[in-house]
Amino acid sequence: MKLTLSGEPKSTQHIYRFTCRGGFSNTYMTAEGKALKEQYQWEARAQWTGKPLQGDVEVSVTLYFGTRRRADLDNFNKL
């Protein structure tokens, strides 16, 4: 099964923000991050035609960037 998600790959640093109030840190997902995550979920659901997965699953991720910028690839598979 192959799923293709559209859009420019975003790292976790782009979709999460951090605040500190009263000496406690808080992590939250931005509105842009929530919208992107929901878009990916809908795209995957629209392409999936099989039954629910059972057993072991292997995932391979290929990223295509529209620019030649350098990026930490470990942060892209988390979203």
mmCIF file of the N, C-alpha and C atoms, coordinates in Angstrom:
data_MODEL
# 
_entry.id   MODEL 
# 
loop_
_atom_site.group_PDB 
_atom_site.id 
_atom_site.type_symbol 
_atom_site.label_atom_id 
_atom_site.label_alt_id 
_atom_site.label_comp_id 
_atom_site.label_asym_id 
_atom_site.label_entity_id 
_atom_site.label_seq_id 
_atom_site.pdbx_PDB_ins_code 
_atom_site.Cartn_x 
_atom_site.Cartn_y 
_atom_site.Cartn_z 
_atom_site.occupancy 
_atom_site.B_iso_or_equiv 
_atom_site.pdbx_formal_charge 
_atom_site.auth_seq_id 
_atom_site.auth_comp_id 
_atom_site.auth_asym_id 
_atom_site.auth_atom_id 
_atom_site.pdbx_PDB_model_num 
ATOM 1   N N  . MET A 1 1  ? 0.854  -1.186 0.000  1.00 0.00 ? 1  MET A N  1 
ATOM 2   C CA . MET A 1 1  ? 0.000  0.000  0.000  1.00 0.00 ? 1  MET A CA 1 
ATOM 3   C C  . MET A 1 1  ? 0.885  1.230  0.000  1.00 0.00 ? 1  MET A C  1 
ATOM 4   N N  . LYS A 1 2  ? 0.606  2.159  -0.859 1.00 0.00 ? 2  LYS A N  1 
ATOM 5   C CA . LYS A 1 2  ? 1.385  3.385  -0.937 1.00 0.00 ? 2  LYS A CA 1 
ATOM 6   C C  . LYS A 1 2  ? 0.452  4.571  -0.732 1.00 0.00 ? 2  LYS A C  1 
ATOM 7   N N  . LEU A 1 3  ? 0.810  5.466  0.190  1.00 0.00 ? 3  LEU A N  1 
ATOM 8   C CA . LEU A 1 3  ? 0.046  6.690  0.443  1.00 0.00 ? 3  LEU A CA 1 
ATOM 9   C C  . LEU A 1 3  ? 0.930  7.878  0.096  1.00 0.00 ? 3  LEU A C  1 
ATOM 10  N N  . THR A 1 4  ? 0.364  8.867  -0.566 1.00 0.00 ? 4  THR A N  1 
ATOM 11  C CA . THR A 1 4  ? 1.088  10.077 -0.928 1.00 0.00 ? 4  THR A CA 1 
ATOM 12  C C  . THR A 1 4  ? 0.395  11.271 -0.284 1.00 0.00 ? 4  THR A C  1 
ATOM 13  N N  . LEU A 1 5  ? 1.162  12.031 0.501  1.00 0.00 ? 5  LEU A N  1 
ATOM 14  C CA . LEU A 1 5  ? 0.627  13.220 1.162  1.00 0.00 ? 5  LEU A CA 1 
ATOM 15  C C  . LEU A 1 5  ? 1.191  14.457 0.475  1.00 0.00 ? 5  LEU A C  1 
ATOM 16  N N  . SER A 1 6  ? 0.346  15.449 0.224  1.00 0.00 ? 6  SER A N  1 
ATOM 17  C CA . SER A 1 6  ? 0.766  16.632 -0.518 1.00 0.00 ? 6  SER A CA 1 
ATOM 18  C C  . SER A 1 6  ? 1.282  17.718 0.412  1.00 0.00 ? 6  SER A C  1 
ATOM 19  N N  . GLY A 1 7  ? 1.879  18.725 -0.173 1.00 0.00 ? 7  GLY A N  1 
ATOM 20  C CA . GLY A 1 7  ? 2.355  19.872 0.589  1.00 0.00 ? 7  GLY A CA 1 
ATOM 21  C C  . GLY A 1 7  ? 3.843  19.799 0.891  1.00 0.00 ? 7  GLY A C  1 
ATOM 22  N N  . GLU A 1 8  ? 4.383  20.921 1.324  1.00 0.00 ? 8  GLU A N  1 
ATOM 23  C CA . GLU A 1 8  ? 5.793  21.013 1.709  1.00 0.00 ? 8  GLU A CA 1 
ATOM 24  C C  . GLU A 1 8  ? 5.987  20.330 3.061  1.00 0.00 ? 8  GLU A C  1 
ATOM 25  N N  . PRO A 1 9  ? 6.973  19.422 3.187  1.00 0.00 ? 9  PRO A N  1 
ATOM 26  C CA . PRO A 1 9  ? 7.205  18.774 4.476  1.00 0.00 ? 9  PRO A CA 1 
ATOM 27  C C  . PRO A 1 9  ? 7.533  19.802 5.563  1.00 0.00 ? 9  PRO A C  1 
ATOM 28  N N  . LYS A 1 10 ? 6.925  19.636 6.719  1.00 0.00 ? 10 LYS A N  1 
ATOM 29  C CA . LYS A 1 10 ? 7.161  20.533 7.860  1.00 0.00 ? 10 LYS A CA 1 
ATOM 30  C C  . LYS A 1 10 ? 7.791  19.734 8.990  1.00 0.00 ? 10 LYS A C  1 
ATOM 31  N N  . SER A 1 11 ? 8.717  20.355 9.695  1.00 0.00 ? 11 SER A N  1 
ATOM 32  C CA . SER A 1 11 ? 9.319  19.698 10.849 1.00 0.00 ? 11 SER A CA 1 
ATOM 33  C C  . SER A 1 11 ? 8.477  19.983 12.087 1.00 0.00 ? 11 SER A C  1 
ATOM 34  N N  . THR A 1 12 ? 8.747  19.256 13.151 1.00 0.00 ? 12 THR A N  1 
ATOM 35  C CA . THR A 1 12 ? 8.007  19.478 14.388 1.00 0.00 ? 12 THR A CA 1 
ATOM 36  C C  . THR A 1 12 ? 8.274  20.867 14.946 1.00 0.00 ? 12 THR A C  1 
ATOM 37  N N  . GLN A 1 13 ? 9.417  21.455 14.633 1.00 0.00 ? 13 GLN A N  1 
ATOM 38  C CA . GLN A 1 13 ? 9.717  22.804 15.113 1.00 0.00 ? 13 GLN A CA 1 
ATOM 39  C C  . GLN A 1 13 ? 8.801  23.841 14.473 1.00 0.00 ? 13 GLN A C  1 
ATOM 40  N N  . HIS A 1 14 ? 8.219  23.529 13.324 1.00 0.00 ? 14 HIS A N  1 
ATOM 41  C CA . HIS A 1 14 ? 7.303  24.452 12.652 1.00 0.00 ? 14 HIS A CA 1 
ATOM 42  C C  . HIS A 1 14 ? 5.885  24.387 13.203 1.00 0.00 ? 14 HIS A C  1 
ATOM 43  N N  . ILE A 1 15 ? 5.505  23.260 13.782 1.00 0.00 ? 15 ILE A N  1 
ATOM 44  C CA . ILE A 1 15 ? 4.110  23.101 14.179 1.00 0.00 ? 15 ILE A CA 1 
ATOM 45  C C  . ILE A 1 15 ? 3.880  23.193 15.682 1.00 0.00 ? 15 ILE A C  1 
ATOM 46  N N  . TYR A 1 16 ? 4.940  23.145 16.475 1.00 0.00 ? 16 TYR A N  1 
ATOM 47  C CA . TYR A 1 16 ? 4.793  23.241 17.932 1.00 0.00 ? 16 TYR A CA 1 
ATOM 48  C C  . TYR A 1 16 ? 5.401  24.533 18.455 1.00 0.00 ? 16 TYR A C  1 
ATOM 49  N N  . ARG A 1 17 ? 4.817  25.073 19.500 1.00 0.00 ? 17 ARG A N  1 
ATOM 50  C CA . ARG A 1 17 ? 5.337  26.263 20.191 1.00 0.00 ? 17 ARG A CA 1 
ATOM 51  C C  . ARG A 1 17 ? 5.441  25.938 21.674 1.00 0.00 ? 17 ARG A C  1 
ATOM 52  N N  . PHE A 1 18 ? 6.265  26.685 22.365 1.00 0.00 ? 18 PHE A N  1 
ATOM 53  C CA . PHE A 1 18 ? 6.506  26.459 23.781 1.00 0.00 ? 18 PHE A CA 1 
ATOM 54  C C  . PHE A 1 18 ? 6.295  27.753 24.561 1.00 0.00 ? 18 PHE A C  1 
ATOM 55  N N  . THR A 1 19 ? 5.685  27.636 25.721 1.00 0.00 ? 19 THR A N  1 
ATOM 56  C CA . THR A 1 19 ? 5.515  28.789 26.602 1.00 0.00 ? 19 THR A CA 1 
ATOM 57  C C  . THR A 1 19 ? 5.950  28.387 28.002 1.00 0.00 ? 19 THR A C  1 
ATOM 58  N N  . CYS A 1 20 ? 6.191  29.385 28.826 1.00 0.00 ? 20 CYS A N  1 
ATOM 59  C CA . CYS A 1 20 ? 6.548  29.135 30.219 1.00 0.00 ? 20 CYS A CA 1 
ATOM 60  C C  . CYS A 1 20 ? 5.720  30.084 31.081 1.00 0.00 ? 20 CYS A C  1 
ATOM 61  N N  . ARG A 1 21 ? 4.891  29.504 31.941 1.00 0.00 ? 21 ARG A N  1 
ATOM 62  C CA . ARG A 1 21 ? 4.054  30.304 32.841 1.00 0.00 ? 21 ARG A CA 1 
ATOM 63  C C  . ARG A 1 21 ? 4.155  29.725 34.244 1.00 0.00 ? 21 ARG A C  1 
ATOM 64  N N  . GLY A 1 22 ? 4.433  30.578 35.182 1.00 0.00 ? 22 GLY A N  1 
ATOM 65  C CA . GLY A 1 22 ? 4.504  30.144 36.568 1.00 0.00 ? 22 GLY A CA 1 
ATOM 66  C C  . GLY A 1 22 ? 5.588  29.116 36.821 1.00 0.00 ? 22 GLY A C  1 
ATOM 67  N N  . GLY A 1 23 ? 6.647  29.156 36.033 1.00 0.00 ? 23 GLY A N  1 
ATOM 68  C CA . GLY A 1 23 ? 7.737  28.215 36.205 1.00 0.00 ? 23 GLY A CA 1 
ATOM 69  C C  . GLY A 1 23 ? 7.500  26.853 35.556 1.00 0.00 ? 23 GLY A C  1 
ATOM 70  N N  . PHE A 1 24 ? 6.393  26.698 34.838 1.00 0.00 ? 24 PHE A N  1 
ATOM 71  C CA . PHE A 1 24 ? 6.084  25.430 34.176 1.00 0.00 ? 24 PHE A CA 1 
ATOM 72  C C  . PHE A 1 24 ? 6.074  25.643 32.667 1.00 0.00 ? 24 PHE A C  1 
ATOM 73  N N  . SER A 1 25 ? 6.741  24.755 31.953 1.00 0.00 ? 25 SER A N  1 
ATOM 74  C CA . SER A 1 25 ? 6.742  24.861 30.500 1.00 0.00 ? 25 SER A CA 1 
ATOM 75  C C  . SER A 1 25 ? 5.514  24.157 29.933 1.00 0.00 ? 25 SER A C  1 
ATOM 76  N N  . ASN A 1 26 ? 5.049  24.664 28.814 1.00 0.00 ? 26 ASN A N  1 
ATOM 77  C CA . ASN A 1 26 ? 3.873  24.118 28.156 1.00 0.00 ? 26 ASN A CA 1 
ATOM 78  C C  . ASN A 1 26 ? 4.153  24.028 26.659 1.00 0.00 ? 26 ASN A C  1 
ATOM 79  N N  . THR A 1 27 ? 3.805  22.910 26.065 1.00 0.00 ? 27 THR A N  1 
ATOM 80  C CA . THR A 1 27 ? 3.972  22.708 24.629 1.00 0.00 ? 27 THR A CA 1 
ATOM 81  C C  . THR A 1 27 ? 2.590  22.632 23.988 1.00 0.00 ? 27 THR A C  1 
ATOM 82  N N  . TYR A 1 28 ? 2.408  23.330 22.886 1.00 0.00 ? 28 TYR A N  1 
ATOM 83  C CA . TYR A 1 28 ? 1.124  23.272 22.193 1.00 0.00 ? 28 TYR A CA 1 
ATOM 84  C C  . TYR A 1 28 ? 1.344  23.288 20.690 1.00 0.00 ? 28 TYR A C  1 
ATOM 85  N N  . MET A 1 29 ? 0.364  22.734 19.973 1.00 0.00 ? 29 MET A N  1 
ATOM 86  C CA . MET A 1 29 ? 0.425  22.698 18.519 1.00 0.00 ? 29 MET A CA 1 
ATOM 87  C C  . MET A 1 29 ? -0.239 23.954 17.968 1.00 0.00 ? 29 MET A C  1 
ATOM 88  N N  . THR A 1 30 ? 0.398  24.583 17.000 1.00 0.00 ? 30 THR A N  1 
ATOM 89  C CA . THR A 1 30 ? -0.142 25.798 16.394 1.00 0.00 ? 30 THR A CA 1 
ATOM 90  C C  . THR A 1 30 ? -1.363 25.459 15.535 1.00 0.00 ? 30 THR A C  1 
ATOM 91  N N  . ALA A 1 31 ? -2.111 26.471 15.185 1.00 0.00 ? 31 ALA A N  1 
ATOM 92  C CA . ALA A 1 31 ? -3.276 26.282 14.309 1.00 0.00 ? 31 ALA A CA 1 
ATOM 93  C C  . ALA A 1 31 ? -2.841 25.730 12.960 1.00 0.00 ? 31 ALA A C  1 
ATOM 94  N N  . GLU A 1 32 ? -1.700 26.213 12.446 1.00 0.00 ? 32 GLU A N  1 
ATOM 95  C CA . GLU A 1 32 ? -1.165 25.708 11.181 1.00 0.00 ? 32 GLU A CA 1 
ATOM 96  C C  . GLU A 1 32 ? -0.827 24.216 11.301 1.00 0.00 ? 32 GLU A C  1 
ATOM 97  N N  . GLY A 1 33 ? -0.242 23.838 12.430 1.00 0.00 ? 33 GLY A N  1 
ATOM 98  C CA . GLY A 1 33 ? 0.101  22.437 12.655 1.00 0.00 ? 33 GLY A CA 1 
ATOM 99  C C  . GLY A 1 33 ? -1.121 21.552 12.741 1.00 0.00 ? 33 GLY A C  1 
ATOM 100 N N  . LYS A 1 34 ? -2.157 22.012 13.425 1.00 0.00 ? 34 LYS A N  1 
ATOM 101 C CA . LYS A 1 34 ? -3.399 21.236 13.531 1.00 0.00 ? 34 LYS A CA 1 
ATOM 102 C C  . LYS A 1 34 ? -4.042 21.054 12.163 1.00 0.00 ? 34 LYS A C  1 
ATOM 103 N N  . ALA A 1 35 ? -4.057 22.115 11.364 1.00 0.00 ? 35 ALA A N  1 
ATOM 104 C CA . ALA A 1 35 ? -4.652 22.043 10.024 1.00 0.00 ? 35 ALA A CA 1 
ATOM 105 C C  . ALA A 1 35 ? -3.869 21.079 9.134  1.00 0.00 ? 35 ALA A C  1 
ATOM 106 N N  . LEU A 1 36 ? -2.537 21.123 9.216  1.00 0.00 ? 36 LEU A N  1 
ATOM 107 C CA . LEU A 1 36 ? -1.701 20.243 8.394  1.00 0.00 ? 36 LEU A CA 1 
ATOM 108 C C  . LEU A 1 36 ? -1.896 18.783 8.804  1.00 0.00 ? 36 LEU A C  1 
ATOM 109 N N  . LYS A 1 37 ? -1.936 18.528 10.104 1.00 0.00 ? 37 LYS A N  1 
ATOM 110 C CA . LYS A 1 37 ? -2.131 17.165 10.591 1.00 0.00 ? 37 LYS A CA 1 
ATOM 111 C C  . LYS A 1 37 ? -3.493 16.620 10.156 1.00 0.00 ? 37 LYS A C  1 
ATOM 112 N N  . GLU A 1 38 ? -4.527 17.447 10.234 1.00 0.00 ? 38 GLU A N  1 
ATOM 113 C CA . GLU A 1 38 ? -5.858 17.028 9.800  1.00 0.00 ? 38 GLU A CA 1 
ATOM 114 C C  . GLU A 1 38 ? -5.886 16.780 8.291  1.00 0.00 ? 38 GLU A C  1 
ATOM 115 N N  . GLN A 1 39 ? -5.211 17.640 7.521  1.00 0.00 ? 39 GLN A N  1 
ATOM 116 C CA . GLN A 1 39 ? -5.139 17.452 6.069  1.00 0.00 ? 39 GLN A CA 1 
ATOM 117 C C  . GLN A 1 39 ? -4.482 16.114 5.743  1.00 0.00 ? 39 GLN A C  1 
ATOM 118 N N  . TYR A 1 40 ? -3.376 15.795 6.416  1.00 0.00 ? 40 TYR A N  1 
ATOM 119 C CA . TYR A 1 40 ? -2.689 14.518 6.188  1.00 0.00 ? 40 TYR A CA 1 
ATOM 120 C C  . TYR A 1 40 ? -3.598 13.339 6.528  1.00 0.00 ? 40 TYR A C  1 
ATOM 121 N N  . GLN A 1 41 ? -4.352 13.453 7.623  1.00 0.00 ? 41 GLN A N  1 
ATOM 122 C CA . GLN A 1 41 ? -5.249 12.364 8.014  1.00 0.00 ? 41 GLN A CA 1 
ATOM 123 C C  . GLN A 1 41 ? -6.322 12.134 6.955  1.00 0.00 ? 41 GLN A C  1 
ATOM 124 N N  . TRP A 1 42 ? -6.912 13.216 6.438  1.00 0.00 ? 42 TRP A N  1 
ATOM 125 C CA . TRP A 1 42 ? -7.954 13.078 5.417  1.00 0.00 ? 42 TRP A CA 1 
ATOM 126 C C  . TRP A 1 42 ? -7.394 12.521 4.115  1.00 0.00 ? 42 TRP A C  1 
ATOM 127 N N  . GLU A 1 43 ? -6.183 12.952 3.733  1.00 0.00 ? 43 GLU A N  1 
ATOM 128 C CA . GLU A 1 43 ? -5.571 12.428 2.515  1.00 0.00 ? 43 GLU A CA 1 
ATOM 129 C C  . GLU A 1 43 ? -5.293 10.929 2.649  1.00 0.00 ? 43 GLU A C  1 
ATOM 130 N N  . ALA A 1 44 ? -4.804 10.508 3.804  1.00 0.00 ? 44 ALA A N  1 
ATOM 131 C CA . ALA A 1 44 ? -4.514 9.084  4.025  1.00 0.00 ? 44 ALA A CA 1 
ATOM 132 C C  . ALA A 1 44 ? -5.807 8.263  4.015  1.00 0.00 ? 44 ALA A C  1 
ATOM 133 N N  . ARG A 1 45 ? -6.855 8.779  4.652  1.00 0.00 ? 45 ARG A N  1 
ATOM 134 C CA . ARG A 1 45 ? -8.140 8.061  4.680  1.00 0.00 ? 45 ARG A CA 1 
ATOM 135 C C  . ARG A 1 45 ? -8.724 7.922  3.277  1.00 0.00 ? 45 ARG A C  1 
ATOM 136 N N  . ALA A 1 46 ? -8.588 8.959  2.462  1.00 0.00 ? 46 ALA A N  1 
ATOM 137 C CA . ALA A 1 46 ? -9.146 8.924  1.108  1.00 0.00 ? 46 ALA A CA 1 
ATOM 138 C C  . ALA A 1 46 ? -8.419 7.903  0.228  1.00 0.00 ? 46 ALA A C  1 
ATOM 139 N N  . GLN A 1 47 ? -7.129 7.666  0.492  1.00 0.00 ? 47 GLN A N  1 
ATOM 140 C CA . GLN A 1 47 ? -6.342 6.738  -0.324 1.00 0.00 ? 47 GLN A CA 1 
ATOM 141 C C  . GLN A 1 47 ? -6.396 5.302  0.187  1.00 0.00 ? 47 GLN A C  1 
ATOM 142 N N  . TRP A 1 48 ? -6.757 5.109  1.448  1.00 0.00 ? 48 TRP A N  1 
ATOM 143 C CA . TRP A 1 48 ? -6.756 3.769  2.035  1.00 0.00 ? 48 TRP A CA 1 
ATOM 144 C C  . TRP A 1 48 ? -7.993 3.010  1.581  1.00 0.00 ? 48 TRP A C  1 
ATOM 145 N N  . THR A 1 49 ? -7.795 1.839  0.998  1.00 0.00 ? 49 THR A N  1 
ATOM 146 C CA . THR A 1 49 ? -8.917 1.039  0.534  1.00 0.00 ? 49 THR A CA 1 
ATOM 147 C C  . THR A 1 49 ? -8.982 -0.324 1.200  1.00 0.00 ? 49 THR A C  1 
ATOM 148 N N  . GLY A 1 50 ? -8.037 -0.608 2.055  1.00 0.00 ? 50 GLY A N  1 
ATOM 149 C CA . GLY A 1 50 ? -7.964 -1.929 2.666  1.00 0.00 ? 50 GLY A CA 1 
ATOM 150 C C  . GLY A 1 50 ? -8.655 -2.005 4.016  1.00 0.00 ? 50 GLY A C  1 
ATOM 151 N N  . LYS A 1 51 ? -8.466 -3.137 4.645  1.00 0.00 ? 51 LYS A N  1 
ATOM 152 C CA . LYS A 1 51 ? -9.007 -3.386 5.972  1.00 0.00 ? 51 LYS A CA 1 
ATOM 153 C C  . LYS A 1 51 ? -8.060 -2.801 7.022  1.00 0.00 ? 51 LYS A C  1 
ATOM 154 N N  . PRO A 1 52 ? -8.496 -2.706 8.272  1.00 0.00 ? 52 PRO A N  1 
ATOM 155 C CA . PRO A 1 52 ? -7.586 -2.243 9.329  1.00 0.00 ? 52 PRO A CA 1 
ATOM 156 C C  . PRO A 1 52 ? -6.330 -3.118 9.396  1.00 0.00 ? 52 PRO A C  1 
ATOM 157 N N  . LEU A 1 53 ? -5.206 -2.507 9.684  1.00 0.00 ? 53 LEU A N  1 
ATOM 158 C CA . LEU A 1 53 ? -3.935 -3.230 9.724  1.00 0.00 ? 53 LEU A CA 1 
ATOM 159 C C  . LEU A 1 53 ? -3.849 -4.098 10.964 1.00 0.00 ? 53 LEU A C  1 
ATOM 160 N N  . GLN A 1 54 ? -3.259 -5.259 10.801 1.00 0.00 ? 54 GLN A N  1 
ATOM 161 C CA . GLN A 1 54 ? -3.002 -6.158 11.918 1.00 0.00 ? 54 GLN A CA 1 
ATOM 162 C C  . GLN A 1 54 ? -1.579 -6.672 11.806 1.00 0.00 ? 54 GLN A C  1 
ATOM 163 N N  . GLY A 1 55 ? -0.931 -6.866 12.937 1.00 0.00 ? 55 GLY A N  1 
ATOM 164 C CA . GLY A 1 55 ? 0.422  -7.394 12.934 1.00 0.00 ? 55 GLY A CA 1 
ATOM 165 C C  . GLY A 1 55 ? 1.456  -6.301 12.736 1.00 0.00 ? 55 GLY A C  1 
ATOM 166 N N  . ASP A 1 56 ? 2.645  -6.707 12.317 1.00 0.00 ? 56 ASP A N  1 
ATOM 167 C CA . ASP A 1 56 ? 3.755  -5.772 12.132 1.00 0.00 ? 56 ASP A CA 1 
ATOM 168 C C  . ASP A 1 56 ? 3.542  -4.900 10.897 1.00 0.00 ? 56 ASP A C  1 
ATOM 169 N N  . VAL A 1 57 ? 4.009  -3.664 11.000 1.00 0.00 ? 57 VAL A N  1 
ATOM 170 C CA . VAL A 1 57 ? 3.891  -2.706 9.908  1.00 0.00 ? 57 VAL A CA 1 
ATOM 171 C C  . VAL A 1 57 ? 5.247  -2.059 9.678  1.00 0.00 ? 57 VAL A C  1 
ATOM 172 N N  . GLU A 1 58 ? 5.664  -1.968 8.438  1.00 0.00 ? 58 GLU A N  1 
ATOM 173 C CA . GLU A 1 58 ? 6.903  -1.287 8.083  1.00 0.00 ? 58 GLU A CA 1 
ATOM 174 C C  . GLU A 1 58 ? 6.542  -0.010 7.332  1.00 0.00 ? 58 GLU A C  1 
ATOM 175 N N  . VAL A 1 59 ? 7.176  1.100  7.708  1.00 0.00 ? 59 VAL A N  1 
ATOM 176 C CA . VAL A 1 59 ? 6.882  2.389  7.096  1.00 0.00 ? 59 VAL A CA 1 
ATOM 177 C C  . VAL A 1 59 ? 8.154  2.944  6.464  1.00 0.00 ? 59 VAL A C  1 
ATOM 178 N N  . SER A 1 60 ? 8.041  3.389  5.235  1.00 0.00 ? 60 SER A N  1 
ATOM 179 C CA . SER A 1 60 ? 9.134  4.039  4.531  1.00 0.00 ? 60 SER A CA 1 
ATOM 180 C C  . SER A 1 60 ? 8.670  5.436  4.153  1.00 0.00 ? 60 SER A C  1 
ATOM 181 N N  . VAL A 1 61 ? 9.477  6.453  4.468  1.00 0.00 ? 61 VAL A N  1 
ATOM 182 C CA . VAL A 1 61 ? 9.099  7.838  4.206  1.00 0.00 ? 61 VAL A CA 1 
ATOM 183 C C  . VAL A 1 61 ? 10.095 8.440  3.214  1.00 0.00 ? 61 VAL A C  1 
ATOM 184 N N  . THR A 1 62 ? 9.570  9.030  2.142  1.00 0.00 ? 62 THR A N  1 
ATOM 185 C CA . THR A 1 62 ? 10.381 9.747  1.163  1.00 0.00 ? 62 THR A CA 1 
ATOM 186 C C  . THR A 1 62 ? 9.885  11.183 1.128  1.00 0.00 ? 62 THR A C  1 
ATOM 187 N N  . LEU A 1 63 ? 10.781 12.130 1.357  1.00 0.00 ? 63 LEU A N  1 
ATOM 188 C CA . LEU A 1 63 ? 10.422 13.548 1.387  1.00 0.00 ? 63 LEU A CA 1 
ATOM 189 C C  . LEU A 1 63 ? 10.963 14.241 0.150  1.00 0.00 ? 63 LEU A C  1 
ATOM 190 N N  . TYR A 1 64 ? 10.154 15.104 -0.431 1.00 0.00 ? 64 TYR A N  1 
ATOM 191 C CA . TYR A 1 64 ? 10.564 15.906 -1.583 1.00 0.00 ? 64 TYR A CA 1 
ATOM 192 C C  . TYR A 1 64 ? 10.393 17.374 -1.222 1.00 0.00 ? 64 TYR A C  1 
ATOM 193 N N  . PHE A 1 65 ? 11.470 18.128 -1.273 1.00 0.00 ? 65 PHE A N  1 
ATOM 194 C CA . PHE A 1 65 ? 11.446 19.541 -0.924 1.00 0.00 ? 65 PHE A CA 1 
ATOM 195 C C  . PHE A 1 65 ? 11.477 20.385 -2.188 1.00 0.00 ? 65 PHE A C  1 
ATOM 196 N N  . GLY A 1 66 ? 10.772 21.504 -2.166 1.00 0.00 ? 66 GLY A N  1 
ATOM 197 C CA . GLY A 1 66 ? 10.771 22.426 -3.290 1.00 0.00 ? 66 GLY A CA 1 
ATOM 198 C C  . GLY A 1 66 ? 11.981 23.354 -3.283 1.00 0.00 ? 66 GLY A C  1 
ATOM 199 N N  . THR A 1 67 ? 12.763 23.304 -2.211 1.00 0.00 ? 67 THR A N  1 
ATOM 200 C CA . THR A 1 67 ? 13.942 24.158 -2.091 1.00 0.00 ? 67 THR A CA 1 
ATOM 201 C C  . THR A 1 67 ? 15.159 23.297 -1.792 1.00 0.00 ? 67 THR A C  1 
ATOM 202 N N  . ARG A 1 68 ? 16.323 23.905 -1.797 1.00 0.00 ? 68 ARG A N  1 
ATOM 203 C CA . ARG A 1 68 ? 17.566 23.190 -1.505 1.00 0.00 ? 68 ARG A CA 1 
ATOM 204 C C  . ARG A 1 68 ? 18.048 23.441 -0.073 1.00 0.00 ? 68 ARG A C  1 
ATOM 205 N N  . ARG A 1 69 ? 17.138 23.805 0.792  1.00 0.00 ? 69 ARG A N  1 
ATOM 206 C CA . ARG A 1 69 ? 17.523 24.126 2.164  1.00 0.00 ? 69 ARG A CA 1 
ATOM 207 C C  . ARG A 1 69 ? 17.977 22.878 2.913  1.00 0.00 ? 69 ARG A C  1 
ATOM 208 N N  . ARG A 1 70 ? 18.816 23.090 3.899  1.00 0.00 ? 70 ARG A N  1 
ATOM 209 C CA . ARG A 1 70 ? 19.276 21.995 4.744  1.00 0.00 ? 70 ARG A CA 1 
ATOM 210 C C  . ARG A 1 70 ? 18.280 21.814 5.883  1.00 0.00 ? 70 ARG A C  1 
ATOM 211 N N  . ALA A 1 71 ? 18.067 20.571 6.281  1.00 0.00 ? 71 ALA A N  1 
ATOM 212 C CA . ALA A 1 71 ? 17.097 20.310 7.331  1.00 0.00 ? 71 ALA A CA 1 
ATOM 213 C C  . ALA A 1 71 ? 17.518 19.076 8.130  1.00 0.00 ? 71 ALA A C  1 
ATOM 214 N N  . ASP A 1 72 ? 17.088 19.016 9.378  1.00 0.00 ? 72 ASP A N  1 
ATOM 215 C CA . ASP A 1 72 ? 17.301 17.857 10.228 1.00 0.00 ? 72 ASP A CA 1 
ATOM 216 C C  . ASP A 1 72 ? 16.199 16.852 9.910  1.00 0.00 ? 72 ASP A C  1 
ATOM 217 N N  . LEU A 1 73 ? 16.526 15.804 9.191  1.00 0.00 ? 73 LEU A N  1 
ATOM 218 C CA . LEU A 1 73 ? 15.523 14.859 8.703  1.00 0.00 ? 73 LEU A CA 1 
ATOM 219 C C  . LEU A 1 73 ? 14.821 14.112 9.823  1.00 0.00 ? 73 LEU A C  1 
ATOM 220 N N  . ASP A 1 74 ? 15.422 14.016 11.006 1.00 0.00 ? 74 ASP A N  1 
ATOM 221 C CA . ASP A 1 74 ? 14.783 13.310 12.117 1.00 0.00 ? 74 ASP A CA 1 
ATOM 222 C C  . ASP A 1 74 ? 13.499 14.001 12.567 1.00 0.00 ? 74 ASP A C  1 
ATOM 223 N N  . ASN A 1 75 ? 13.341 15.277 12.289 1.00 0.00 ? 75 ASN A N  1 
ATOM 224 C CA . ASN A 1 75 ? 12.160 16.014 12.732 1.00 0.00 ? 75 ASN A CA 1 
ATOM 225 C C  . ASN A 1 75 ? 10.974 15.936 11.770 1.00 0.00 ? 75 ASN A C  1 
ATOM 226 N N  . PHE A 1 76 ? 11.158 15.340 10.603 1.00 0.00 ? 76 PHE A N  1 
ATOM 227 C CA . PHE A 1 76 ? 10.094 15.322 9.617  1.00 0.00 ? 76 PHE A CA 1 
ATOM 228 C C  . PHE A 1 76 ? 9.191  14.105 9.709  1.00 0.00 ? 76 PHE A C  1 
ATOM 229 N N  . ASN A 1 77 ? 9.695  12.998 10.240 1.00 0.00 ? 77 ASN A N  1 
ATOM 230 C CA . ASN A 1 77 ? 8.868  11.790 10.316 1.00 0.00 ? 77 ASN A CA 1 
ATOM 231 C C  . ASN A 1 77 ? 7.933  11.801 11.516 1.00 0.00 ? 77 ASN A C  1 
ATOM 232 N N  . LYS A 1 78 ? 8.058  12.764 12.412 1.00 0.00 ? 78 LYS A N  1 
ATOM 233 C CA . LYS A 1 78 ? 7.249  12.795 13.622 1.00 0.00 ? 78 LYS A CA 1 
ATOM 234 C C  . LYS A 1 78 ? 5.822  13.238 13.377 1.00 0.00 ? 78 LYS A C  1 
ATOM 235 N N  . LEU A 1 79 ? 5.625  14.148 12.437 1.00 0.00 ? 79 LEU A N  1 
ATOM 236 C CA . LEU A 1 79 ? 4.268  14.630 12.175 1.00 0.00 ? 79 LEU A CA 1 
ATOM 237 C C  . LEU A 1 79 ? 3.423  13.547 11.562 1.00 0.00 ? 79 LEU A C  1 
# 
